[in-house]
């Protein structure tokens, strides 16, 4: 596992450094007021944007969540489960840590040799997070804290004292949508990640670009709706910054659940999705190969669900494309796999390898990669179809793709 140097921010849990806010005064006021004053607990939210994870919570994660102080849990506003695998000994950064829920969860999973830093712009939230540091040290049986909290902006990590190439993993839970400068968020995340590092985050995405008049609505913005990225823009921005193509992990449809807000939003649709973005070393090879998972990742002893396309079963060879092969070989996952570059058999005869399983919704449109246009909604609609069968509901969904013109349309009735 990665060695653990001293925290990059020298004054643990110090007050705010000198920085220039990338937000306008109005944007600062909205976010500080909404998350510092208006929302006192999770039940104060006015929509269902903060939906539970689309993925079942593993038993080992439920166990560590049970150790978190109730006051920290009460101010949790996430929209997914940000627990990347293979965390032991890693240095982790949480963008928009809030009251510290994810930080304290991950501080148990990285262990005493790992470290978690949380950064947030809202002093009221950080006050709660810092208040319970000693509580969690004792609760986890540690000799000293392995977590610290920094006040600053996720668009300006350098000004908050976070240095280049200092983290193995960055997580974020329903926060990137709150930034008006998402390019800077991704660029700064890329800068502070080590080569082979990962940005693993859950957020809210829309089926089209949101207009400025809706972005100006304080409640819609604070509820993580009008700041949502169109998923096509995420893919474009991530690659422009330097990340390899985002890998979709899970996705679930958001039902707003507030008639007043639904009226304002009109026909816009939203999903909560978890992606993983990797920073590969420059010049790294991208050749397809055979890999075999060794089954040594905590919580994934039988199989490792890497993303929506690849699930690796222990001691079973699988063919992976060049990008995934490079990710596995250049990241913290390199010790969890064996690689075979020679003798690749793609004819289906004489080889002991398996191709990745793809859901029916992807097979039916015959797209070259699961990150094709509309991949979130095709995945989600497939799940809804199964639910409708379970509940004996009539549900017909027809998805038309025009890949060359990058169009997508949905026709449904129920």
Residue pairs with C-beta under 8 A, 6 or more apart in sequence:
1 88
1 89
1 90
1 113
1 114
1 332
2 89
2 90
2 91
2 168
2 194
2 332
3 89
4 89
4 91
4 113
4 114
4 115
5 91
5 166
7 115
7 117
7 148
8 117
8 161
8 162
8 163
8 166
8 192
9 117
9 148
9 150
9 160
9 161
9 162
10 161
12 145
12 148
13 130
13 133
13 148
13 149
13 150
14 150
15 151
16 123
16 151
16 152
17 150
17 151
17 152
17 159
17 160
17 161
18 159
19 152
19 153
19 156
19 159
19 160
20 156
20 159
21 28
21 121
21 153
21 156
22 153
22 155
22 156
22 180
22 181
22 184
23 31
23 121
23 153
23 155
23 179
23 180
23 181
24 180
27 180
28 121
30 218
30 221
30 222
31 121
31 122
31 178
31 222
32 121
32 122
32 123
32 124
34 218
34 221
34 222
35 77
35 98
35 122
35 124
35 125
35 222
36 122
36 123
36 124
36 125
37 124
38 44
38 222
39 45
39 75
39 77
39 222
40 75
41 74
41 75
42 50
42 74
42 75
42 76
42 77
45 77
45 223
46 219
46 223
46 258
46 261
47 223
47 225
47 256
47 257
47 258
47 261
48 254
48 255
48 256
48 257
48 258
49 79
49 174
49 204
49 223
49 224
49 225
49 254
49 256
49 270
49 272
50 77
50 78
50 79
50 174
50 224
51 79
51 80
51 252
51 254
51 272
53 80
53 81
53 202
53 250
53 252
53 274
54 80
54 250
54 251
54 252
54 272
54 274
54 383
55 81
55 249
55 250
55 274
57 65
57 81
58 83
58 299
59 299
60 298
60 299
61 81
61 83
61 105
61 109
61 299
64 105
64 108
64 109
65 105
67 104
67 108
67 136
67 139
67 140
68 101
68 104
68 105
68 136
69 104
69 132
69 135
69 136
69 139
71 99
71 128
71 131
71 132
72 99
72 100
72 101
72 104
72 128
72 129
72 132
73 101
74 99
75 98
75 99
75 101
75 125
75 128
76 98
76 99
76 101
77 98
77 174
77 224
78 101
78 102
78 173
78 174
78 202
79 173
79 174
79 202
79 203
79 204
79 224
79 254
79 272
80 173
80 174
80 202
80 203
80 250
80 272
80 273
80 274
81 202
81 274
82 102
82 171
82 172
82 173
82 200
82 201
82 202
82 274
83 105
83 106
83 109
84 169
84 171
84 198
84 200
84 276
85 297
85 298
85 299
85 300
85 304
85 333
86 297
86 298
86 332
86 333
86 336
87 106
87 109
87 110
87 114
87 169
87 298
88 109
88 110
88 111
88 113
88 114
88 298
89 110
89 111
89 113
89 114
90 110
90 114
90 168
90 169
90 332
91 110
91 114
91 115
91 116
91 117
91 166
91 167
91 168
91 169
92 106
92 110
92 114
92 115
92 116
92 117
92 167
92 168
92 169
92 170
92 171
93 116
93 117
93 118
93 119
93 162
93 167
93 169
93 170
93 171
93 192
94 102
94 103
94 106
94 116
94 117
94 118
94 119
94 170
94 171
94 172
94 173
95 119
95 154
95 170
95 171
95 172
95 175
95 176
95 185
95 189
95 201
96 119
96 120
96 121
96 154
96 172
96 173
96 175
96 176
96 178
97 103
97 118
97 119
97 120
97 125
97 126
97 129
97 149
98 118
98 120
98 122
98 125
98 129
98 175
99 125
99 128
99 129
100 118
100 128
100 129
100 130
100 132
100 147
100 149
102 118
102 171
102 173
103 116
103 117
103 118
103 129
103 147
103 149
104 132
104 136
104 147
106 116
106 171
107 114
107 116
107 136
107 140
107 146
107 147
108 140
109 298
110 116
110 146
111 146
112 142
112 143
112 144
112 146
114 146
115 146
115 147
115 148
116 146
116 147
116 148
117 147
117 148
117 149
117 150
117 162
117 167
118 126
118 129
118 147
118 148
118 149
118 150
119 149
119 150
119 151
119 152
119 153
119 154
119 157
119 160
119 162
120 126
120 129
120 149
120 150
120 151
120 152
121 151
121 152
121 153
121 154
123 151
126 149
126 151
129 149
130 149
133 145
133 147
134 145
136 145
136 147
137 144
137 145
150 160
150 161
150 162
151 160
152 159
152 160
152 161
152 162
153 159
153 160
154 172
154 175
154 176
154 179
154 185
154 188
155 179
155 181
155 184
155 185
155 188
156 184
156 188
157 188
157 189
157 191
157 192
158 188
158 191
162 192
163 192
164 191
164 192
165 191
165 192
165 193
165 194
165 195
165 197
166 192
166 194
167 192
167 193
167 194
167 197
168 193
168 194
168 197
168 198
168 332
169 197
169 198
169 199
169 200
169 332
170 189
170 192
170 193
170 197
170 198
170 199
170 200
170 201
171 199
171 200
171 201
172 199
172 201
172 202
172 203
173 201
173 202
173 203
174 202
174 203
174 204
174 224
174 272
175 201
175 203
176 182
176 185
176 201
176 203
176 229
177 203
177 204
177 224
177 225
177 227
177 228
177 229
178 221
178 222
178 224
178 227
179 185
179 227
180 227
182 229
182 233
182 237
183 237
183 240
183 241
186 199
186 237
186 238
186 241
186 243
186 277
187 241
189 199
190 199
190 241
190 242
190 243
190 279
193 199
193 279
194 279
195 279
195 280
195 281
195 330
196 278
196 279
196 280
196 281
196 330
196 331
196 332
196 334
197 278
197 279
197 331
198 276
198 277
198 278
198 279
198 331
198 332
199 243
199 276
199 277
199 278
199 279
200 249
200 274
200 275
200 276
200 277
201 274
201 275
201 277
202 272
202 273
202 274
203 224
203 228
203 229
203 272
203 273
203 275
204 224
204 225
204 227
204 228
204 254
204 270
204 271
204 272
205 228
205 229
205 230
205 231
205 234
205 270
205 271
205 272
205 273
205 376
206 228
206 229
206 230
206 231
206 268
206 269
206 270
207 230
207 231
207 268
207 269
207 270
207 271
207 377
207 408
208 230
208 268
209 230
209 233
210 226
210 227
210 228
210 230
210 268
214 220
214 226
214 264
214 265
214 268
215 221
215 226
215 227
217 226
217 264
219 261
220 226
220 261
220 264
220 265
221 227
223 261
225 256
225 261
225 265
225 270
226 265
228 270
229 237
231 271
231 273
231 375
231 376
232 373
232 406
234 246
234 275
235 245
235 246
235 371
238 245
238 246
238 277
239 245
242 279
243 277
243 278
243 279
244 277
244 278
244 280
244 323
244 326
244 327
245 323
245 369
245 371
246 275
246 276
246 277
246 371
247 275
247 276
247 277
247 278
247 306
247 307
247 308
247 309
247 371
248 273
248 274
248 275
248 307
248 308
248 309
248 370
248 371
248 375
248 376
248 379
249 273
249 274
249 275
249 276
249 305
249 307
249 308
250 273
250 274
250 308
251 271
251 272
251 273
251 274
251 308
251 376
251 379
251 380
252 271
252 272
252 273
252 380
252 383
253 269
253 270
253 271
253 380
253 384
254 270
254 271
254 272
256 262
256 265
256 270
269 377
271 376
271 377
271 380
273 376
276 307
278 327
278 330
278 331
280 326
280 327
280 330
281 330
284 326
284 329
284 330
285 322
285 326
286 322
286 323
286 325
286 326
287 322
287 325
287 326
287 341
288 319
288 320
288 321
288 322
288 325
288 344
289 319
289 320
289 325
289 339
289 340
289 341
289 344
290 317
290 318
290 319
290 320
290 339
290 340
290 344
290 353
291 312
291 317
291 318
291 320
291 325
291 328
291 337
291 338
291 339
291 340
292 315
292 316
292 317
292 318
292 337
292 338
292 340
293 303
293 304
293 312
293 313
293 314
293 315
293 316
293 318
293 336
293 337
294 314
294 315
294 336
294 337
294 338
295 301
295 302
295 304
295 314
295 315
296 336
297 304
297 336
301 314
302 313
302 314
303 311
303 312
303 313
303 314
304 311
304 312
304 336
305 311
306 312
306 324
307 370
308 359
308 370
308 375
308 379
309 356
309 357
309 358
309 370
310 318
310 320
310 324
310 356
311 356
311 357
312 318
312 337
313 354
316 354
317 340
317 352
317 353
317 354
318 353
318 354
318 355
318 356
319 344
319 346
319 353
319 354
319 355
319 356
320 328
320 356
325 339
327 333
328 334
328 336
328 337
328 339
329 337
329 339
345 351
345 353
358 370
359 379
359 382
360 382
361 378
361 379
361 381
361 382
361 399
362 370
362 372
362 375
362 378
362 379
364 399
365 372
365 378
365 399
365 401
367 375
367 401
367 403
372 401
372 403
373 401
373 403
373 406
373 407
373 408
374 399
374 401
374 408
377 399
377 408
377 410
378 399
381 397
381 399
381 410
381 412
384 395
384 397
385 395
385 397
387 393
388 394
388 395
388 414
389 395
393 414
394 414
395 412
395 414
396 412
396 413
396 414
397 410
397 411
397 412
398 410
398 411
398 412
399 408
399 409
399 410
400 408
400 409
400 411
401 407
401 408
402 408
